[in-house]
Amino acid sequence: MAKQITTRLYLARHGQISLATDVFYGCTDIDINAAGRKQAQALARVMKNISVDRIYTSRLKRTISTAQYISRQNGISIAPLEQLNEFGFGHWEGKTVGEIKKLYPAEFGVWVKDTNNFKSPGGESFSGFRKRVEKAINGIAGKNKGRNILVVCHAGVIRAYLAYLFGVDFRTTWKVSVDYCSLSKIEFYGKYPVIAYLNYVTSSE
C-alpha cells in the first residue's frame, strides 16, 4: 500500500522590495513596495483555494507584509520566527560586490576560496545558515504533522532547504530561480519529504 501524504509544506518568497539587485541586503529589514503588494495579493488569490492551517514568517517586514494578505483572507494568525530570517551578511549588508572587494579585499578573497565556512563580522556562514534553516523548517513540519503549512520566507531560506533536501552544496541551489511571491510545495510521506513543485509564479495582473 502506498504511503499517504501526512503533511503539506508550502514555501513562498516575499514580494518585491525597492533595492538594487546587486546589493547584499540579507537581514536588512526592508518592506515590500507597490509591485510587491500586487504580487502578495496575487499569491493570496492562489492561497484562497488551498486549505492552510498555520502561517509562519521570518521576523522581517517583507515576509510579514506579504503574509498579511493571506492571513486576513484565511483568518489565520501569523507566527514570526527569527530562525526563518534571510542569510546574515553582517557588515557586508547594503554593499555591492564591487564595494566589498574594494573595502574588504582580504575578507573577499577568503570568501571566494571557502564560501561555505567564511563569515564576515556580524554575519554567518553558509554552512551555519543551512543548518539553521533545516532545523527551523523541519521543526515546523514536526510540530504540524497532518496539517497544511505556509511558510513565507526568503529566496536564501528556500534555496538552503532545497540544498538540504537534495543533499547538495548550498552553492548548487543558487542556480535555482526563486521569484518574488513564487510558491513551492513539499509533501511529507511520513518523515520523507518529496518536492511536488518549485517556483510556481502567481500572476499579479
VENPE-V728077 format. One record per backbone hydrogen bond with DSSP energy under -0.5 kcal/mol. NH is the residue of the N-H (numbers start at 0). CO is the residue of the C=O. Records with the same first field share a line. If there is no record, write none. Layout:
NH = CO / CO
//
This chain:
5 = 187
6 = 187
7 = 146
8 = 185
9 = 7 / 148
10 = 8 / 183
11 = 9 / 150
12 = 181
13 = 152
14 = 61
17 = 30
18 = 16
22 = 19
23 = 94
24 = 22
27 = 24
29 = 27
32 = 15
36 = 32
37 = 33
38 = 34
39 = 35
40 = 36
41 = 37
42 = 38
43 = 39
44 = 40
45 = 41
46 = 42
47 = 43
48 = 45
49 = 46
52 = 147
53 = 147
54 = 76
55 = 149
56 = 78
57 = 151
61 = 29
62 = 59
63 = 59
64 = 60
65 = 61
66 = 62
67 = 63
68 = 64 / 65
69 = 65
70 = 66
71 = 67
72 = 68
73 = 69
74 = 70
75 = 70
78 = 54
79 = 77
80 = 56
83 = 80
84 = 81
88 = 86
89 = 121
90 = 120
91 = 88
92 = 89
93 = 23
94 = 23 / 91
96 = 21
99 = 95
100 = 96
101 = 97
102 = 98
103 = 99
107 = 103
108 = 104
109 = 105
110 = 106
111 = 107
112 = 108
113 = 109
116 = 113
117 = 113
122 = 119
123 = 87
125 = 114
126 = 115
128 = 124
129 = 125
130 = 126
131 = 127
132 = 128
133 = 129
134 = 130
135 = 131
136 = 132
137 = 133
138 = 134
139 = 135
140 = 136
141 = 137
142 = 138
143 = 139
144 = 141
146 = 143
148 = 7 / 146
149 = 53
150 = 9
151 = 55 / 149
152 = 11 / 150
157 = 153
158 = 154
159 = 155
160 = 156
161 = 157
162 = 158
163 = 159
164 = 160
165 = 161
166 = 162
167 = 162
171 = 168
172 = 168
173 = 169 / 170
174 = 171
175 = 172
176 = 174
180 = 13
181 = 178
182 = 199
183 = 10
184 = 196
185 = 8
186 = 193
187 = 6
188 = 186 / 191
189 = 187
190 = 188
191 = 188
192 = 190
193 = 186
195 = 184 / 193
196 = 184
199 = 182
200 = 198
201 = 180 / 199
//
